[in-house]
Amino acid sequence: MKLPGQEGCSVDSTYESVPTGELDSGPGSGPSPGGSSDTDSRELGVLKDPLLFIQLNELLGWPQALEWKETGRWVLFEEKLEVGGGRWSVPHVPTLALPSLQKLRSLLTEGLVLLDCPAQSLLELVEQVTRVESLSPELRGQLQSLLLQRPQHLIQTTGTRLCWGSAHPREASFDEEAPLKEQRQNALRQKLPPGAEAGAVLAGELGFLAQPMGAFVRLRDPVVLGPLTEVPLPSRFFCLLLGPPTLGRSYHEMGRAVAVLLSDSQFQWSVRRANNLHDLLAALDAFLEEVTVLPPGRWDPTARISPPKCLPSQYKRLPLQMQEVKDRTAASGAPAEDSRGHPAQALSTELQRTGRLFGGLAQDVRRKAPWYPSDFLDALHPQCFSTVLYIYLATITNAITFGGLLGEATEGAQGVLESFLGTAVAGAAFCLMAGQPLTILSSTGPVLVFERLLFSFSRDYSLDYLPFRLWVGIWVATFCLVLVATEASVLVRYFTQFTEEGFCALISLIFIYDALGKMLSLTRAYPIQWSSSPAYGCFCQYPYPGGNDSQWTRTKPKDRDDILSMDLGLVNASLLPPPECVRRGGHPRGPGCHTVPDIAFFSLLLFFTSFLVAMALRHVKTSRFFPSVVRKVLSDFSSVLAILLGCGLDAFLGLATPKLTVPREFKPTLPGRDWLVSPFGTNPWWLSVAAALPALLLSILIFMDQQITAVILNRAEYRLRKGAGFHLDLFCVAVLMLLTSALGLPWYVSATVISLAHMESLRRESRACAPGGALSFQGIREQRLTGLVVFILTGISIFLAPILKFIPMPVLYGIFLYMGVAAISSIQFTKRVQLLLMPAKHQPDLLLLRHVPLSRVHLFTAIQLACLGLLWIVKSTPAAIIFPIMLLGLVGVRKALEWVFSPQELLWLDELMPEKESSIPEKGQEPEYSFSGSDRKDISVLQSELMYQPKAPEINISVN
């Protein structure tokens, strides 16, 4: 019913903000990072409703002293007051008794319903609610006095101290409606996003009431109702449920039912737009149609259901009007929204041919230019400092590792200094000019394989390597510019998840293999001393020919690690035992025999310590220990803390482990050569033309390596706001290819693992997290400064040798292992490989297993494993020259799978190729497939389910 004077009230579709003067700005004030604004939402045609905090105040103490006491609260899930423990329960999924919903419906049908009530205070609201004809003036006065009493709240302040909001309930005077100090210090307020509103539910038993009394109020303008709720939020809804004493706790259960209804997003959406009682009851009936009933004999009502890790899609429950708006938005080609309501970044406009020469490059420049100033301003955040430290250490480790391997492969024609200089110059230039500055350029395994083959060819045919390499680089740059001019980057639409996972798994395995291989090489140089004390070996002092008697050394070092030992003045006696020392347990020491820590043993200790610490800290954010701020810091700085711990352990024990070596002089590794490579040298002129043949193969490799990484980084799941730049990135790689070839520096392309680590270290998550809810992924902090600073630091690392020389190499190898393991363990391919080893009853409830037979999943996984094994074999044999062709062959294999698997199976296992799509090629949009017959209906069902499934990055290297 409506009161006199309310007939003219209409439902306002745009809710006003809370007056800024009524609430002081708290920690959660300000725009939510990455959140979509109301303006963006209105452009999409769907209004975003504020988050609703619901509180249940129960009337207790009848017939003695009556008092209102908060007994429950809801945001996403329910929290009950543990009376005996004096604390709030863990958030859990609420369960309701079906009779409570039925009684609530009857009470609302006969009670008072006020929509768009103009009350501006608790007093005005109470007067409106109690204006019922069945109440006598005396009862009305008693009821108003009761409703104005200040309730008791169990408030946890920001100092984690529990206190009651009002120790002695009393009748509040009309000028005491300002929020209490305890309310303002409530820690729960920091977990609610800006703009959140409140809903108050009052329920209880009153002996002086002859019949039940119910009232449901929706305020036209949300206002703070004094101390009515524990959090001083503007209230939008108010519900009153009172009646005479009954058996059981029927009014308590009805109050819980109202709170659960208001916490449901679909019911709340309908009630906010209801025009009358009929609309309110229709929303309740729609909720009842979706209710799941649990049998009483098979269910314990006191059991609490833990919140799910990921809430299911609510698309099917959307009101018909909202479904039409969303479908119309998707059909128009606008970016569809994800499960959190943020517009998804589509690749369709970025991967469409313009039909003009360099048309795609021009579009990329126009798209990225407006964002250029913000690419530096957005980096002003403490998270970027952690990213710089982490990626810097990973970059210099990669530069040293690949520099050493390149020096070995080219017999000193290139080395660590060229690796440092090339990484700094090419990386910094790319971060300044590229379309996707989150990409980290580095030497990669496939390119290193090609460099080794090119040098072997030059040596076998007595060719001057660097001039020949220069012409190969010139031709590669030319071919890449042709690819940019013809907009060949649009072909990345054919790089489905099948291709991405195969390439990412290969690169991850290279990281793991190299890390373990380096440690094995170290143990061969420093064998473990298997004596009674395995952690210690016998080291002896004896005169060195040409040296003094106090010098610790070896007559002839075997390798670079032995040279490091000479610098430290140590030599392992087991490798060169002197006559005075007999290697037995309890042997008498010679005159120069001392006991020092075993290098190999402690190197392995540092290696696995850094790896395990980094892996453990990576998961701290989701653990139950420590406050959320501490967990976030530990997780953000996981790799940095692991490196610092390894360095501290090494320094504390005084270990003689191999340390990081940095070039100390700025000159080429190859003696006698200038920085600028001669175009011909001793090579014949026609070799400059013949270089086009190996350059063609290298161009395929560069294109595949660069663009597969670009596709992975620009997936819609990462919610990038500033768009991609496939053509611009390839153009920058082509120019840098020309520059590095002329200077004799290594060739650089996007490094998949380090780029993903860079991206994941810049994850933005919501600051406000409702109890029971997970931190919502808000996107990536897109900027250019972190990569630029990393490469500048890499360039000046030559002058930081006095500091960097204390970092043990085993620690950095452990971080390499961590990056590879984290990469390969987070892709869907790895999860499907694990299914091969699991009995059916122990397999996780993956979504694809509900729609694809297990045998078909195993077949798809086996094909991927075979392709991965073939790539590894080709890479490791003299046939590695055709490795670029094999990478390109992954696309052909994926195309051939359409003859083996049905479109429905490929939609769940991978994604459909562009030929099957009419407009938008990316999963996450709602494509229209050209199927005929019965397939059309099945595919349409899959489309609606996939479109509104909660999305998360499928390939990620999380340091958060």
Secondary structure, 3 states (H helix, E strand, C coil): CCCCCCCCCCCCCCCCCCCCCCCCCCCCCCCCCCCCCHHHHHHHCCCCCCCEEEEEEEEECCCCCCEEEEEEEECCCEEEEECCCCEECCCEECCCCHHHHHHHHHHHHHCEEEEEECCCCHHHHHHHHCCCCCCCHHHHHHHHHHHCECCECEEEECCCCEEECCCCCCECCCCCCCCCHHHHCEHHHHHCCCCCEEEEEEEEECCCCCCCEEEEEEEEEEECCHHHCCCCCCEEEEEEEEECCCCCCHHHHHHHHHHHHHHCHHHHHHHHCCCCHHHHHHHHHHHHHCCCCCCHHHCCCCCCECCCCCCCCCHHHCCHHHHHHHHHHHHCCCCCECCCCCECCCCCHHHCCCCCCCHHHHHHHHHHHHHCCHHHHCCCCHHHHHHHHHHHHHHHHHHHHHHHHHHHHCCCCCCHHHHHHHHHHHHHHHHHHCCCCCCCEECCHHHHHHHHHHHHHHHHCCCCHHHHHHHHHHHHHHHHHHHHHCCHHHHHHHCCHHHHHHHHHHHHHHHHHHHHHHHHHHHHHCCCCCCCCCCEEEEECCCCCCCCCCCCCCCCCCCHHHHHHHHHCCCCCCCCCCCCCCCCCCCCCCCCEEEEECHHHHHHHHHHHHHHHHHHHHCHHHCCCCCHHHHHHHHHCHHHHHHHHHHHHHHHHCCCCCECCCCCCCCCCCCCCCCCCCCCCCCCCCHHHHCHHHHHHHHHHHHHHHHHHHHHHCCHHHCCCCCCCHHHHHHHHHHHHHHHHHHCCCCCEECHHHHHHHHHCCEEECCCCCCCCCCCEEEECCCCHHHHHHHHHHHHHHHHHHHHCCCEHHHHHHHHHHHHHHHHHCCHHHHHHHHCCCCHHHCCCCCHHHCCCHHHHHHHHHHHHHHHHHHHHHHCCHHHHHHHHHHHHHHHHHHHHHHCCCHHHHHHHCCCCHHHECCCCCCCCCCCECCCCCHHHHHHHHHHHHHCCCCCCCCCCCCC
